[in-house]
Amino acid sequence: MAESGTIEPITGKYVHVEIGGVDHRIYFEENGPEDGTPILCQHTAGNNCQEWRHLLTDEEITDEYRIIAHDLPYHGKSVPPTSQSWWEEDYKMTGKQFTETLVALADALELEDPIYMGSSMGGNITLELADWYPDRFQALIGLECGAHSPGFYIDWLDHPHINTTEVNAYSCWGLMAPQSPEETRRETMYLYEQGATGVFKGDLYYYSVDHDYRDKLDQVKADECPLYIVNGEYDYLTTPEDGRETAEGIGDGAVAVEMAQIGHFPMSEHPELFNAYLKEILGDITGDREGDLPSVLTPDDVGIELQPPAPAREKSAE
């Protein structure tokens, strides 16, 4: 725990980004050397950049990398565009809008050869990025990524008879590994309680309806832009098996990695373990890691002892 008076090195700023001909004022936080390799970090559906706060203060990573975590428009501190009557229609994210936003943000920040990393919907979008914009990024890290994740664009995530802030938060509780620290799992839920009405559901339109690469994996150009599909063992939305199938369908340049003992929100539910896993992946991207990246990363591999130890988990015999 930090001492009283400690000022964290994270800085927050706003950048104006033109998306679809409309000016958006996008909030982002960053830490790390200005000339360090940029890592653009995308939050999960309905959330905001605070999910990445533990990565932003990891000195081992920020000594070398410039970590940038942003709030998508309509999320966190990125308010809707003032030039539009945005309240007259429901918010609904699409892959086209999502990729245009990320590329426009990278351009506005003048990021050279950045690494992109996102989780959940931010993981799925790596397939579109590698399909449509393979020349814009050095590498893509898709956390909790799959070719298709149907079934979550549902009305009760935005319904007048339901306390959606509470429902949205508790719908995420079961996606986290039970041995992840309770304080960080509770914080992840707390962040979900901060979203504006309808935004979580609107993001899930992309996640469950618009995004479907099951028959288009041959279009993903991972041979031009390396793609790491990295899924948590306890994630039942996009399982490690889904990740392996997606990587196999893409072929050259796609690498599937399972993160043992962690769930759907790795960077916020168990940041110590996730940051250790991430260092292994970054070492593979840069070529500084000795040996091949294992198909399954475990706490023992990165010197992390779980407290309390992980409960036994039953798995199918297949």
Secondary structure in CASP SS format (residue, H / E / C, confidence):
PFRMAT SS
TARGET T0000
AUTHOR 0000-0000-0000
METHOD secondary structure of the structure
MODEL  1
M C 1.00
A C 1.00
E C 1.00
S C 1.00
G C 1.00
T C 1.00
I C 1.00
E C 1.00
P C 1.00
I C 1.00
T E 1.00
G E 1.00
K E 1.00
Y E 1.00
V E 1.00
H E 1.00
V E 1.00
E E 1.00
I E 1.00
G C 1.00
G C 1.00
V E 1.00
D E 1.00
H E 1.00
R E 1.00
I E 1.00
Y E 1.00
F E 1.00
E E 1.00
E E 1.00
N E 1.00
G C 1.00
P C 1.00
E C 1.00
D C 1.00
G C 1.00
T E 1.00
P E 1.00
I E 1.00
L E 1.00
C E 1.00
Q E 1.00
H C 1.00
T C 1.00
A C 1.00
G C 1.00
N C 1.00
N C 1.00
C H 1.00
Q H 1.00
E H 1.00
W H 1.00
R H 1.00
H H 1.00
L H 1.00
L H 1.00
T C 1.00
D C 1.00
E H 1.00
E H 1.00
I H 1.00
T H 1.00
D C 1.00
E C 1.00
Y E 1.00
R E 1.00
I E 1.00
I E 1.00
A E 1.00
H E 1.00
D C 1.00
L C 1.00
P C 1.00
Y C 1.00
H C 1.00
G C 1.00
K C 1.00
S C 1.00
V C 1.00
P C 1.00
P C 1.00
T C 1.00
S C 1.00
Q C 1.00
S C 1.00
W H 1.00
W H 1.00
E H 1.00
E C 1.00
D C 1.00
Y C 1.00
K C 1.00
M C 1.00
T C 1.00
G H 1.00
K H 1.00
Q H 1.00
F H 1.00
T H 1.00
E H 1.00
T H 1.00
L H 1.00
V H 1.00
A H 1.00
L H 1.00
A H 1.00
D H 1.00
A H 1.00
L C 1.00
E C 1.00
L C 1.00
E C 1.00
D C 1.00
P C 1.00
I E 1.00
Y E 1.00
M E 1.00
G E 1.00
S E 1.00
S C 1.00
M H 1.00
G H 1.00
G H 1.00
N H 1.00
I H 1.00
T H 1.00
L H 1.00
E H 1.00
L H 1.00
A H 1.00
D H 1.00
W H 1.00
Y C 1.00
P C 1.00
D C 1.00
R C 1.00
F C 1.00
Q C 1.00
A E 1.00
L E 1.00
I E 1.00
G E 1.00
L E 1.00
E C 1.00
C C 1.00
G C 1.00
A C 1.00
H E 1.00
S C 1.00
P C 1.00
G C 1.00
F C 1.00
Y C 1.00
I C 1.00
D H 1.00
W H 1.00
L H 1.00
D C 1.00
H C 1.00
P C 1.00
H C 1.00
I C 1.00
N C 1.00
T H 1.00
T H 1.00
E H 1.00
V H 1.00
N H 1.00
A H 1.00
Y H 1.00
S H 1.00
C H 1.00
W H 1.00
G C 1.00
L C 1.00
M C 1.00
A C 1.00
P C 1.00
Q C 1.00
S C 1.00
P C 1.00
E H 1.00
E H 1.00
T H 1.00
R H 1.00
R H 1.00
E H 1.00
T H 1.00
M H 1.00
Y H 1.00
L H 1.00
Y H 1.00
E C 1.00
Q C 1.00
G C 1.00
A C 1.00
T C 1.00
G C 1.00
V H 1.00
F H 1.00
K H 1.00
G H 1.00
D H 1.00
L H 1.00
Y H 1.00
Y H 1.00
Y H 1.00
S H 1.00
V H 1.00
D H 1.00
H C 1.00
D E 1.00
Y C 1.00
R C 1.00
D C 1.00
K C 1.00
L H 1.00
D H 1.00
Q H 1.00
V C 1.00
K C 1.00
A C 1.00
D C 1.00
E C 1.00
C C 1.00
P C 1.00
L E 1.00
Y E 1.00
I E 1.00
V E 1.00
N E 1.00
G E 1.00
E C 1.00
Y C 1.00
D C 1.00
Y C 1.00
L C 1.00
T C 1.00
T C 1.00
P H 1.00
E H 1.00
D H 1.00
G H 1.00
R H 1.00
E H 1.00
T H 1.00
A H 1.00
E H 1.00
G H 1.00
I H 1.00
G C 1.00
D C 1.00
G C 1.00
A E 1.00
V E 1.00
A E 1.00
V E 1.00
E E 1.00
M E 1.00
A C 1.00
Q C 1.00
I C 1.00
G C 1.00
H C 1.00
F C 1.00
P H 1.00
M H 1.00
S H 1.00
E H 1.00
H C 1.00
P H 1.00
E H 1.00
L H 1.00
F H 1.00
N H 1.00
A H 1.00
Y H 1.00
L H 1.00
K H 1.00
E H 1.00
I H 1.00
L H 1.00
G H 1.00
D H 1.00
I H 1.00
T H 1.00
G C 1.00
D C 1.00
R C 1.00
E C 1.00
G C 1.00
D C 1.00
L C 1.00
P C 1.00
S C 1.00
V E 1.00
L E 1.00
T C 1.00
P H 1.00
D H 1.00
D H 1.00
V H 1.00
G C 1.00
I C 1.00
E C 1.00
L C 1.00
Q C 1.00
P C 1.00
P C 1.00
A C 1.00
P C 1.00
A C 1.00
R C 1.00
E C 1.00
K C 1.00
S C 1.00
A C 1.00
E C 1.00
END
